Amino acid sequence: MTARAVLRPMATGVLLAVAAVLLAVSVTVAVTIGPADLAPLDVWRSVADHLGALGGSGPAEPALGVLRDGIVWEIRLPRVLTAAAVGAGLAVAGGVMQGLTRNPLADPYLLGLSSGASLGAVAVLVLGVGVLLPVAAFAGAVVAMVAALSLAGSLGRLTPARTILAGLAVAQLCAAGTSFVIFWSATGDSYREILAWLMGSLAGADWPAVAIAGGAVIVLGTGLALQGRTLDAFAFGDTAASALGIDVNRTRWTMLTVVALLTGALVAVSGSIGFVGLILPHAVRLVVGAGHRRLLPLSALLGATFLVWADTAARTVFEPRELPVGIVTAFLGAPVFALLLWRRRSAAGDLA
């Protein structure tokens, strides 16, 4: 074994440790940012009080006082943790989609998931039953996934090109349905509510949202991140992957389904937040290369950190107004993605 082969896992471990510490610090500091005067130690005191209460050993009165403890535990911390979970999940899903389809422009919404979720969400919002929004959004995403994969499978073997085209067709159909529902039914304040959700927003995040997004990332996201070797095999094409003993069609169906379920759960609590699943895997590749065993876990940690700060900017920069976080990720993501494309072109040379 060469010295370089030994150093690469060590360097990856250091990067993951640094990224994990950066995420923990970011979550703590983000909770303190806002009109209330809070310090990082206050955040951990509140967490300790509530964890102690769960174990039956917490104080009767919060150490921070009822008001400040409520700001930390009931308002800010669930939102920040939801942002971290959504950012991590979207980054992993984007990296997997790019690997499965061998398409650098692939993102978690490739199968029309965002459009399907939007159709379900808008339908319940115009009906005035917003309490069902997460369920309807997830159901819409699953229906879009089934439609896209069924359409691609009906054309023959499930290939990247067929998957992409089927996803585009389903996305356009769902987008047309969403526009029709808004045009025909939306009135009064429902327009603002619908617009905020379509642009992506974490304003209503609570502990159930943390449970949904966090649970999906822990169960489904971890499962995807452990498939690094399989995704590396797909990078050389279906024939090469098959020669390595991989059942290409079954594996692609399975992983696309898991990505779709993960994305559906995330979109159900946050709306459609763009660019996270597209740019984070590209940015991480510049640091650790194309190997998915390093790419996916690091993308998860950095994606979580990125969305925590994007959402913090969304709720504080124009205070007392609040932007949908999807606007912030688009403002940040579009120029960063253009820069990444320019760097790749410069590195490869002009082949035209």
Secondary structure, DSSP 4 states (H G I P E B T S, - for coil): --HHHHHHHHHHHHHHHHHHHHHHHHHHHHHH-SSS---HHHHHHHHHHHHHHHTT-S-SS-TT-HHHHHIIIIIIHHHHHHHHHHHHHHHHHHHHHHHHHT-TT--TTTTSHHHHHHHHHHHHHHTT-GGGHHHHHHHHHHHHHHHHHHHHHHTSS--HHHHHHHHHHHHHHHHHHHHHHHHHH--TTHHHHHHHHHH---TT--HHHHHHHHHHIIIIIHHHHTTHHHHHHHTT-HHHHHHTT--HHHHHHHHHHHHHHHHHHHHHHH----SHHHHHHHHHHHHH-S-HHHHHHHHHHHHHHHHHHHHHHHHHTTTTS---HHHHHHHHHHHHHHHHHHHHHHHH----
